[in-house]
Structures are given as C-alpha cells and as structure tokens.
Amino acid sequence: MATQFACPSCGAPLDYDGSGNPSMRCPFCGNSVVVPQELRVQRPKAQAAPRARAPASASGDSAELKRLITQGQRLRHVRNLMLAGKKDEAIQQFQEITGMGPEDAQQAVEAMASGKNYDLPGMPGLPAQRGGDGHAALIQVNQLLHNGQEAEAARVFDSAFHVGQQSAREAVRAIQGAQAMAAPPVRPTSAYAPAHTPPMLAHKRQGINWGLVVVFLLAFGGMAAGIIIPLSVGNGPLHPLFAQLSSLPVGFAHTTLTFGAKGTGNGYFTDAQLVAVDSAKGDIYVAEDSSGRIQVFDSQGNYLRQFQVSNSPKEAVRGLAVGGSVVYAADNQGQLHHFDAATGNDLGLLDNTAPDGTFGYTTSLAATPDGGVVAVVNNEAILRFNSQGKQDLAIVDAVKSVTDDSELEAHVAVDGEGRILIVGAFNSAVLIYSPQGKYLSRFGSEGDSAGQFSSMEASAIAVDNQGRIYVSDRKGIQVFDPSGRYLDVISVDGQANGLAFDNKNHLYAVTDNQQVIRYALLK
C-alpha cells in the first residue's frame, strides 16, 4: 500500500509505493526527493500469472463489455501515472490488469505513453489512432450528422479511426440513432429569443452509444474503435445489450446539459468568461467579458433575463459570484458591484479599499458559505466581505508572500468550510488559506504532465462539496483531492474559462467555444 509524505520542496503530497527506492521524483515541482528512511520497506512483488481471456461471444456479451469498460478505466489510470512520472507504479498496475510479465508490461506501457501500437491479452492488436484527436473527430461527426451529411460523417470517422468504410457507416448510423434518443433541444423562453437553438449545443446528453466510444478512445487510443464498433453496431453480438450497458458510469464526470453559441441575441454569447449558480433556485448566471452583460438561465438552460454591470453596454465583467440573494460582479474599472438576484437591480458598490489604503482593483470573485464574497484585488491581495457587504478579512500579497514571485492573474474559490483557495496563472500553483487568513499549504507546478499547470494557462478554480479542487487549463479540468493530490482530468471541448458548482454538486463550465456545460460527477 502506498504511503504518503510531503515534498520538502513544494509541500505537495507524494505517494511512495514502498519499493525500497531511496528517492523519487515529485510530479508537481519536478525535484528529486529523498524518501524518509522509515518508509523504505522493501515490499515483495508477486509475479502475476497470465490470465486467459475468451473472445466475446453471444453468451457472454454483458460480462465481456463490462470487462472492457473496467479495463478501459484502469488503463486510463495507467496512462495518467505515466504522465505523472510514476513509471514503476504504472507498469505494476498494467501487470495486474493484463497478466503480462514485467518486461512485456514495460514495453506496452511505454508504447501506450508514446502513442505506438500495443496489444492486450484477449484483444486484437489494432493500429493506434492517427490523424488527430478522436474526441474532436467524433464531435465533427456529430455536427455533420446534425447537418444531414451522413456520407461525410462516415468518411471523417474512417479517416480518424481506420475501421473500414462499412464499419464506419455502421458506427455513424449508431451515433445517429443515439442522437434521436437524446432529449429535445433547450429553447430560450423569451419572446426575443432565437427561433431555434443552434444544433448540438442545447440538449441534454443521455448515456448513449457514442459517449462510450469517446471514453474508449480516451482510454485505449484508436484501437478502441476496432473493439467496440464490431461488437455494438449492425449485427454485432453486443448490439442488443448496448442500450442497457451504455449508461454505466465511465470516467470522472459526464455531460448532462449543454447550451449557448456564438452570437449577440438572448441565449447567445459574444465573449462568455464567467459562470455562477444561484444554489437556492438553480438559476445559472453567465457573464461576458467584452459586452458587460450578465444573462440568467433556469436550471435547464432556458433564457430568463439579463442585466448590465453598469449603464455602459461596453463595461466588461471581470469577476462574478452569486451568494444568497445577491449577485456580485467586478467591472473593468475594478469596482465591485452587488445586485439583487431576483431583479438585477444594482444595489451599489462595495468598499474594496486594499489593505494598504489604496483602491483595490477587483478581478476574480467567489461566494462564501454565508452569502458573502471573497475578491482578488490588485492582482493577488485577498478581501473578504460578509453578507452585509462589510470587509472582515484582508490578506496582503497572498501569492508573493508564499512563492516569492508576484502574481498578475489570480483566481479564487471558497470551499464549504470557508477555506480560501487561489490559483496563480503566472506561479502555476494553488495556495490554500484558512477562514482566518492563515496560510495552510500549496500544490502544483508548471508543466504539461498530469497534476501540473500549463504555463500561464490556469484560468479558473472551484471546489465541490467533498472538498475536491478543480482547476482549468488547456489540458482540461484537472481534479485534486483536498490535500492537492492529483485524481483525474475532465476533458473539455475548448478551454473552460469559468467554473462553478451548485448545491447538488453539479459542475458548470463556460468555455471559449461560447458554451455552458454541466457535468454530473461519477466519483
């Protein structure tokens, strides 16, 4: 069993596998760390015996597909371990999954990490995907089907996954059938709303066949297409069972609602950057950076109303939060407004004077459990306001005082216990403060591996009702446990500019594709 200790360089939690190695690399800061002597207990490694796997048959359809799903989830974890630099642990888990010996497992894991071909026991060795991101290809296929271009959709599918024209046509027909099972489009309810909602952007997503295909592509690479498609489409042996099994929980989260598109009308966005949720009513607030308007939608994505942060239609919105019956917004002059959530009436400005007595230019905002708000001012100082709008906490240089480097773009979140979390895009780190303003811990470093943050790309942070921490960058929405240990990543089409949770623990993201996405967590 892995033993955890803190990295002496960055304070991040490290999992030691008990292998007896005297040192290990920290996946967060990249430094070599000496393992404490008391943890270096050599653990005997058992040689896993090869396990024979029978091919899928009509009599074992359900068990075989469930096995494939489980194996896909576990292989994705192996890939994440490799990305985090935990090669030995990845190889060991790969052995447990497949029954391979150490040398074969090492070769397979290295091939998996580099995108080369590899075989699995009981599964045909198929070419690794070529020609781009499978998730993106499936999104393009879905769009083409919405436009009635079935032949082009099949060509794109075959070009991406190399399954042959006939299998591609059958897969596209399966995807098309799954679309027909989806819920009707969400339509804005205002009299001024568009006559229709843009295709593929405003519908609930059920547990449908192509969603499972996406998951297998993420886990296996292109070889998944050759496994799932022949088994689940046309006369494949798993086709009758697929509708029942496609709703099995896969991955960390799945999409339950998507709405929005590029445009200027009600229900459309020109430059959506921020999202917040009224936990009492479930209303969703979306703010645009360039136009200064805040649009309000019900819990199903139907347009309700909108208001401006000031009298000027060009007043940008830099921060957004909803606490109790109040909407908080920061404009591009750095002023902190608060509005009546029910009416949108401006209740005036809060006194955001910085700790040094100067004007506090306000950017990122996060609501507190009691209906107040925490604000980032002057790039990295923290101000907290209670529900009556009075300052009750100030933290000077919240980032620089810990990292010794100034921060130019910080984003803030507050958990259910009132802890304040800050992610610094320039420092590539998350800092955690107590409700009393005491520094507690930090995690994260710059890099492209799992658990690291792409340089100057961390764009949002949020915390769920279990204290897990979500940070968006170009890799997706990375998920960490309350101590900062990397757990998983949620894939996003585009990049999430804003994150928020409702009181049902649904995650909301607004992306640079001008969409709002709601996720249900599966773990």
Secondary structure, DSSP 8 states (H G I E B T S, - for coil): --EEEE-TTT--EEEE--S--SEEE-TTT--EEE--GGG------------------GGGHHHHHHHHHHHHHHHHHHHHHHHTT-HHHHHHHHHHHH---HHHHHHHHHHHHHT----BTTB-------SS-HHHHHHHHHHHHHTT-HHHHHHHHHHHH---HHHHHHHHHHHHHHHHHS-------STTS-SS--TTTS----S-HHHHHHHHHHHH-THHHHHHHHHHSTT-TTHHHHHHHTTS--SSEEEEEEE--BSSSTT-BSSEEEEEE-TTT--EEEEETTT-EEEEE-TTS-EEEEEESSS-TT--EEEEEEETTEEEEEETTS-EEEEETTT--EEEE---B-TTSSB--EEEEEE-TTS-EEEEETTTEEEEE-TTS-EEEEETTTTHHHHSS--S-EEEEE-TT--EEEEETTTTEEEEE-TTS-EEEEE--BSSSTT-B-TTT--EEEE-TT--EEEEETTEEEEE-TT--EEEEE--SS-EEEEEE-TT--EEEEETTS-EEEEEE--
